[in-house]
Amino acid sequence: MKKISIISYTLSEINTYYEQIKSLFSQNVEIEKFCVDEINSEIDSDVVLVPSYNIFKTIKKYIKSKSELVILNRTISKVAFDKIMNIKPGNKVYLLDHNYQMALQMTCVMYQLGIRHIDFVPICESVKKDIGNNVLIVFKDYDSEDYNTVNIGNALLDISTIIDIGVKLNLLDILQRQDIKKSYKEIVTKDFGLANVMGRTNQFESQLDILLQVADDGIIGVDSNGEIYSCNDNARSIIGYKKEEIIGKYICETLSNIPFDYSIKTLKSIKEKLIKVNGYDVVVSIHPIIHSNKQYGAIVILKKFSDTEIKQHKLRAQLIGKGHKAKYRFDDIIGNSDIIKKTKDIAIRMSRSDSSILISGESGTGKELFAQSIHNNSSRNNYQFVAINCGAFPESLLESELFGYEEGAFTGARKGGKPGLFELAHNGTLFLDEIGEMPIKLQQRLLRVLQEREVMRIGGDRLIKVNIRLIAATNRNLKEMVKKGDFREDLYYRLNVLPLKIPPLRNRKEDILIIMNEMKSKLGYSFNLTVRAKEKLINHAWRGNIRELKNYIEYFYNIGNEYIDIDDLPFKEENSNSIIFNPHEKKMLDKFREDIGNDEYKYLFILKELEDGYKNEKRLGRRTLYDKSKKEGIFISEQEIRLILINLEKFMMVDINKGRRGTNITKYGIKVIEYLTMG
């Protein structure tokens, strides 16, 4: 810590100077106070401050030779200035000070301040008797009732003296961080030019300092010798040094792994080099400061790699908007049935992994609900959940949505380009719903992204690294699609690392009323079901699953009945007596419906045609069935019909005969038709 000794005639003056110095240099200086007539021993300080040469001559023998000397320049306060300006013009005005030299110096200050309406006569105490009735200007400690006095308080240190102290103590940087004129509003200075320059310099330095402090990056300023002269708070937090430990040190010694020497010698910038600092991965850039082919130092910019990742995440989140956040959790999946509990348990375990998940299930079973819950239960839950329905876009638009595009990539491309969903889902989860609807061409691009974890925008020439967890969902039988050549086998196995099958609502009947009551409560609906209506709902086919159940709840509420009976149900009553399945048949039917998914209408068409052929005693082959489907506007290839017939035989609904005998429907197949066409 630097040490200052203030020496003057009175303690009141010394205290005034003390307050000025302390308020500017704060805890960076230690200050000692001495009255002139009390000094009788050595003064050991970095700077000795005296008000005049006379005092210096008196105490010179007590000051160490290594001490810096500052003969202070004094000025007056604004209050004192106003008092003097109120003195009536015309008469002489005497200005009294400790000695004639100090009185003469202060008289010059008065004229420099623009006080010209009166004539000043500098005097010291020995000539005070010659004043007569004229006005006597005195400082605080000279007040006397014997004369017509104007007390202007203690003199103040002028700006030039404050700067001298800062320079001699090597603390000028402290002054540069504040506006001296603002700090001393009570000062009237005679150093107008210096004050103006300091004001402008301090303003610039202050703005620059604020800029450095609000910058997200760590910034270090280094001179041409490699000595650090500036270091903002973010840089200090990264390198782990306090300000006093880093300022004035050589960067090559303090941070040896920063390639500063190379940049200075070659005068070339180094951009975004990854180094280790205090165990952190830090991205460092060095930019030499060059003017007129002369090198003046460099600016070093530091960024924690993890902070860069977080910033990118925040920016991506802003680009996506609030609509792509996962809002559902496993607690939102309602049900007490064994099958749904088992499915949730499997999904919870899957959420702890980073492998791809393929969720399969009929429409309306809640596949996206499970996908969001998995994301929110994973280590990626603080990042984006980006969802897209692959069946909702034409191929070209789906490609641009997934992979993004550069400016000018195609007619109508947005200026500046657009990041794709793979980029926006970086570090988070990308959910591809209805993956079975993705065109073959895009399947190839998707496979490459999953293998390489890199994506290239349409019209771009650079690969962008992406770190995503992929969850796909489908209501189609992808295995059958692979056999038909409609889905890539390699992509299927890349997606199907963790298969998750969501059970249809008809397989968890004990959950139907629980889910209904939960939905009623959330929607604020109030109606009751009769026992008959409850029984009928539980035994309903539920082809639309939970989505269908929600629609029925809306319907029951809007018809306005307090009690919903069997006649109020919006589907046809099923004649359960005409369709009786034994346990084996029922189990086989449920398995059949799970396997065929959204292709149920195709199977039902084939079964109905076979039933008509049975009734009319006609045998139908694949070609005949193909022609009939084409006529009805149901597009099924002969190869697909062959696979459907094989699958129907597997579930004992048809018998396939060789040659022209065709295929016959079984009695079980007829029962299935009747069941599927009801409700």
N, C-alpha and C positions, 0 to 999 in steps of 0.2 A: 504494500500500500504506500502511495506517495504521501510526503509530509510537507505541509506549508506552515511557515511562521509569519504571523501578521504583527507588525510593529507600528505603533502610532502614539499620539500624545495622551488620548483618553480612552477608557474602556468602552464608552458609549460608541465612539467611532469604530473601534476594533470590532465590536459586536455587529455593527451594521455591515462591515465588509465580510465578516464571518458568515452571516446569513446569506449574503449574495453568493459567495463561493460554495457554500454547503448545498444550497438549493440546486446549483448547476451540476456539481461533480459528485453529489450524493455520497455513497459509501466508498468511493474510490480514493478519497483523500482523508488524511488525518491533519487536523488544524490545531496549532498552538497559538496562544495570544500573549503579547508582551507590551506593556507600557514602557516608553523610552527610559524613564528615570528608574525603572526597576531592574534593568538588565545588568547583571554582574557576573554572568557565566557564559560558557560557549553555547551557541545556537547551532544545533545539528539538524538541518532540514534540507529537503530537495530544492525548495524555493523559499526565499525570504522576500516578503512584501513590505516596502517602506513608502511613506507618503512624500518624502523629499530627500534631496541630496544632503541637506543639513543633518537629518537623522542618520543617514548612512555613514557620514563622517564620524558621528558620535559613537556608533555601535560597530564600526567596521572591524575592530580588533576581536569582536566576539563571534563573527560569522566565519564558518569554515570555508576554505577556498573552493571546495567542490560544490558549494551551494550556489544555485542560480539566483540572481538578483532581479527583482522587478520593481522599478520606481513607478508607483501607480499613478495613473491619470484619473482625475476626479471629475464628476459632473454633479448636477443637482436633480432633484425630483421634479415631477410636473407640478406638485403642490407648491414647491419653492419657487418655481418659474412663474406661476400665477401670482404669488405674493409680490414678487419683484415687479412684475408688469403693472401691478396696481399702485405702485409708488408714483406720486405726482411728478411730472417732468419739471426740469428747470434747475433744481438745486443739486449740489454735490451729494453723492451717496458714498459713504465710507464702507469698505468691505474688510472686516476684521478676520484674521486667521492666526495660526500659531506663530508663524514667522513671515517675514516680508516676502520671501521666495514663494511660499504657498499662497499668500494673498495675491501676489502678482499673477501666479498661474491661474487662480480661480477667476481673477478679473478678465483675463484673456478668454476664459471659457464663457463668461457672461456675454462678451461681445460676439463671440462665435455663435452663440445661441440666438443672436438677433435682438438682444436687449440694447437699444440705441437711444431711448428717450431720456436716459439719465447718464450723468458722468460718474464713473466709478473712481474711487481713490483707494488704492490698496494700502492697508496699515496693519501693524501688529500691536500687541497689547501695550507696548511701551509708549505709543503715541495716542492712545485712546483719549487723553485729556484735551486734545486739540480739536475735538469733533464739534463742540458747541451744540447748537440746536439742530444740526443736520441729521439726516436719517443714517442710522448705523445698521448695516446688515451683519448679522452674527450667525454662527452655527450653534447647534443645540446647547453645548456646554458653556456659552458665553453670555447667556441672557442677563441683562442688567436693567434695573429700573431707573438708573441715573441718566440714561440717554433715550432718545427716540429710536428704539430698536425694532428691527424686523427679523425675527428668528426663523431661519429657513431649514432648520433641522440639520441632520448630519449629511455630509457629502456622500456620494455613491461612486462605486467603481464604474468607469466607463467601459464600453464594449472592447476597446483596444486592449485594455488591461486584462480583461477576462480571456481574450484570445491569447495574449502573451502567456498567461498562466497555463492554458490548455496546451500550448506548443511546448513549453519548457517541461511540463510533466508528461508529455507524450499521451495526452488524453483528449486530443482535438477531435477524435472520432465521436466522443460523447457529446461535444458541442454541435457536431454536424447532425446529430439526430434530433435536435430541437431548435426551434426558432427563438434565438436569444432576445430579439425585440419583443416577441410575444411573452416570453418568460418574465421580462422586466418592463411591464407597461408603464411603471412609474418613472423610468429613466427618460431624461431629455438628453440626447447624446450630441456631442459636437462633431463626432466622426460620421458625417452623413454619407460620404462615399463608401466607407467601410461597412456601415450598417446596411446600405442598399445591396452591396455585393454579398454580404453575409446572408441577407434576407433571401436573395435569389438562390444562392448556393444551398442554403438550408432547405428551401422549398424543394429544390431538385433532389437533394440528398434524402429528404423526408419521403418524397414520392417514390424514389428508387427503393428506399428501405421498406416501405409498405408493400411495394410490388414484390420484393424478394420474400417477404414474410407471408404474403397471401398465396404465393406460388405453391402448387401442390408438390413440386419436385424439390429435392435438395440442391442448393446452388452454392458453389464455392468460388470465390474470386481469387486468382493467383497472379502475382506480378511477374515480370520477365525473369526474375531470379528464382521463381518457384516458391516464393514466400506467400503464405495465405494472408490476405488482408480483409476478406469478408467471408462470412459463413452464416447462412440463414438457419432458422430453428429446425427445419425439416432435415437439412444436411447433418446438423449436429445429432439429431435423434438416430440417423442411420449409422453414422461413423462412431457414435458413442463417446464424443468429447464435449466438455464444457467449452464455453466461448473463450475463457482465459487460457485454456489448454491448447487451443487450435490457432488463434490469431497470432501471426508472427512466426509460426513454425513453417518448415519447408515441407511441401506436400509429398515429395519423394521419400522423405524420412517418416512422415506421419502415416501416409497411406501408400505404402510401397507397391501394392498391387494395381494401382491406377497408372496406366501407361502414359504419364504426363510428359516424360522426357522425349518420347518418340514424336508426340504431337508438336512439341515446341521446336524440335530440331528440323522436322520436315515441314512445319507450318501447315499441316493437314489436320482436318477435323477427324475425330474418331467418333463414330455414331453407334450407340446402343451395343456396347460390348458387355457381355455378362461376366461379372467377377463375384468373388466372395468377400463380404465385409461383415465382420462380427458374426459369422455363421449364416448370414442372409445372402440369398441370391440378389445381386444388385445390378441394375442396368446403368452403365456409365457412358456419358458422352462428353467429349472434350472439344471445345471450340476456341482456337487461338484468336487473340485480338490483334489485328494487323492494320496499320495505317501508314500510308506512304512507304510501303514495303518494309516497314519496321515493326518488329514484334514487341507488343506491350504487355504480354501475359496471356492469360486464358481464363475461360469460364468452364467450370466442371459441373455437369448436371448429373445428379444421382436419383435413381428411382428404385424402390424396392420392387422386385419382380411380382411379389404377391399383391402389392398395391396396384400395380398395372393391371393385373388380372381382375381385381375387384372393380377398378374403374371401368374396364371394358364391360364387365357384367352389368354395371349400373347404366352405362350408355345403351347396351343392348336392351335392357329392360325398358328404357325410355322409348327406344325405337319400336318395341313390340306393343307397348301400352299395357294397361291393367287387365285386359281381357284374356291374357294367356297365362294367368297364374292358376295353379292347381288349388281348388278350394275345398275339395272333398278329402276326407280321411277315412280310415278303416272304421271309425265309430259311426260313420254315416251309412255303412252297409248294414241294413236291418235284417234280423232273422235269428231264430234259435234252432233251426234244423241242423242235423248232424252234417249234412252235405255242404251247407253254406259256411258252417264253422270250420270245416276241414279246408274248404277253398280259401277262406280268409287266412287261416294258419299258413297254408302253402304260400300265399301271396306275401304275407309278412316276412317269411323267410327269404323269399325271392328279392324283396326290397333291399335287403342288406348286401346283395350282390350288385355287380356292375354289368352283368351279362345281359344280352338281349332277351326280351320276353315276347312270346307270341300268345296273345289272349284270343281264345276261340269261344264262340257261343252264338246262340240265336240272336236275332235283332231284339233289342229291348231288354236284354238281361243285365245291362249295367257294365259293359266292358270298359267304357271310359271312366266310370266311377272307380273301378279297380285300378286303372292306370294312374289316375290322379292320387289315389291313396298310396300306391306303391311309391310314387315320386315324393310325396310328403313324408313318407316314413324312411326315405333313403338319405344318404350323406349329401345328396345334391339338392336338398329341399330349400336351400337359400338361393338357388338359381332358377332359371326359367323352366316352365313347363309349356312347351309349344306343341299345339295339336293341329292336325290337318286331316280332312276327310279326302282320301285319295279318289273316291268315287264322285266327288262333287265338282271336279275341274276337268276340262278337256286337257289332252296330253301336253300341248305347248304351254298352257298356263300353269299346269301342275309343275312342269319342269322349272319354270322361272320362279315359282313360289318356293320350291325346295332348294334350288341351287343359287338363286339370285342372278343378277346380270350387271354388266358394266354399261356405262353411258354409251349410247349409240349402238348397242348390241342388236337392236331390231327397231323397226318403225314403231314409234310410240313409247320407246324406253324412257324411263324417268331420267331427268338430268341428274348427273352424279351417280347414276346406277342405283342398285337396291340390293341389300344383303339378303341372302336366302335364309330359309328357316333353319338349315343346318348351322349357319353362322350364329343366328339369333339364339339357338338352343345351346350354344357353347357352355360347357360345364354343367348343363342341366339335362333335361329329358325331352326327347322328340317323340311324340305319339303319332303314329301313322295309322289312322282308322281306315277300315275297309281296304286293307293292303292287297286283297285279292283283286281289286279293281285297277291296280296300277299297271299301265301298259308295259309290255316286254322291254321296250327300249329304255324306259326309266328304271326298270328292275336292274338292268346291267349297270347303270350309273350308281344306283343305290348300293349295289353289291360292292362296287369299287370304294365308295366312301366308307363302308363298314370295314373293309379290309385295310385300307390305307389311312383312315382317319384324316383324310384331306379332301377338300372340295374346291372345285374351280367354277367360278361364275360363268354364265353364258356370255360369250364374247370376251372373256378374260384370258390372261396368259400367266397367271400366278396361282400357285396352290396355297390354300388357306387351311391351316391346321384347325381341326375341330375336335373337341373332347365331349362326346355326348353319350347318353345312355338311351338306347332305342327300345321303345315298346310298340309293337304292332298288334293290330286286332283285326279279326275277320269273322264273318258269319258263313263263310264258304268253306268247302272241304278242299284245302290246299293240296292235300295228297293226291286227290283225284285230278285236280288241275295240273299238277306236275305230270301225271300219267298222260294227260291229254296234250301236254306241251303248252298250256296256257300260263304256266308259272314256272320260273326257273328253279331247277332242283337245288343248285348251289345256294341260291338266295334263301330258299325254304329252310335249308339246314343252318344257314347263318342266322336266320331269325328265330328258329325253333330251338334255341339253346335251352331256354326255360319255358316249357309249355304250361299254360294255365287255362283250364277249361271252366267256364262259368256255367253252372247248372241252370236249365230252364225253370221257370216258375212252377210248372206242373210237377216237377220232381221235388219240390219243397213246399208242398201244400200247407204244412203246418205254419208256414211263414206268411201266408196270404193275408189273414186277418190282422196279424201284427203289423205288416207293412201298411195296410189300409188305415189302421188307427193312427200310425205315426204320420202318414201323409195328411190325414184329416186334421190332426193337431197342428201341423205346420201351416196348413192352408187356412185354419180357422173355420173349418166346415163342421156343421152339426147335423147329423142324421143317424138313424139306427137301422140295422138290418134285422129282419125276422129270421127265425131259425131256418125256415125253408130257403130263404134267399142266401143265407150264409152257406148252407149245404150245397146249393146250386153253384155258388161262386167257387167254392173249394174244388168241386168236381169239373169245373169248366176246363176247356182244352188249353187256354192261355197261349195261343200262338204268338201274340204280341208281347207276351211276358209282362214285365213290370210297367213298361210304357202303356200297354193295354189297360192294366189295372188302374193307372193314374187317370186315363181317359174316362174310365167307368166312374171313378170318384167324382170327377168334374160333372159327369152326366147326372149322377144321383143328387148332387148338391143343387144343380140348376133346375131339376124338375120340381123341387120345392116340397117334397113329401117328408114328413117327419120320420115315417117308417117306410123302408124299402122292402117290398114283398117280391115274391117270385115273378109276379106279372109285370113288375117295374123293370126287370132286367132287360138290357138292350139287345141280348142275343136270343136266338131261338132255343126253345126247351128241347133238351136232348132226351130221346126215348131210351133210357138206360136199359130197359128190359130187352130191347131188340139187339143190343150190342153187349155181349157178355164175353169178356176175355178172362182166360185163366191166368194165374200169376205169371207163368212162363211167357204166354202171349203178350201180356201187358209190358213185361220187362223188355221183350224183344221189340215191341212197338216204340217204347221210349228210346231205346238204343238206335233204332232205325231213324227216328225223327232228329235225334242229335247229329247223326252222321250226315244226313242229306241237307240240313240247314235250310238255306234260302232256295234250294232247288226242289222244294216239296211240290211246287205246282207242276214241274216237269214229270215227277214220279206219278202224281195224281192223274195227269193227262194220260200217261201210258197205261196205268191201271184201268182207267175208265174205258179206254179203247179196247183193251183186252177183255173187259167185262162185256162190252157191247158185242164183241166177236164171239164170246162164249154164249151169250143169249141168242145170237143169230146163227150159231153153229158155224162160224167162220174162223179159220186159223190165220193169225196175222204174223207176218215176218217183219224184219227190220226195215225193209224197203217200204212196205205198206205203211208202217208207223211213221216213217220219215215223211212220206207224201201227205199223210193226214195232218201231221204237225205243221208242215209248211202251209197247208191250206187254212189252218186255224190261226196262223200268224205266230205260232210258237216255234222258234228256231232252235231245233235240236239236230245235230249232225248224226249220220248213221252210226259213226263210231261212239258218239255219246249215248245213243239209244242202246247200243250193244252193252256198254258199261252199266247203264241203268237196269237193263234186264238181268245182267249178272248179279247186281246188287239186290234186286228184288228176289231172285232165286235164293240168294244167301239168307234172306230174311223170311223164306218159305212163303212168299206171296205169289210166286209164279213157278211153273215148271217149263223148262226150256227143252224142246224136243229137237232132234236132229232132222236135217233135210227140210222138206216142205210141210212137215207137220206143225211147224211154227211153235208159238209159246202159248201155254194155257194159264189162266188165272186160277189160283186155288181158292177154297172157301175162306181161308184166313185172309187172303188178299181182298175178297169181296167185303168182309167185315171191316177191314182197314179203310176201304173206300167210304163205306157208310159212316165210319167214325170221323174221318177227315173232312167230310162234306157237311157235317153238323156243326152248329155253334158259330 
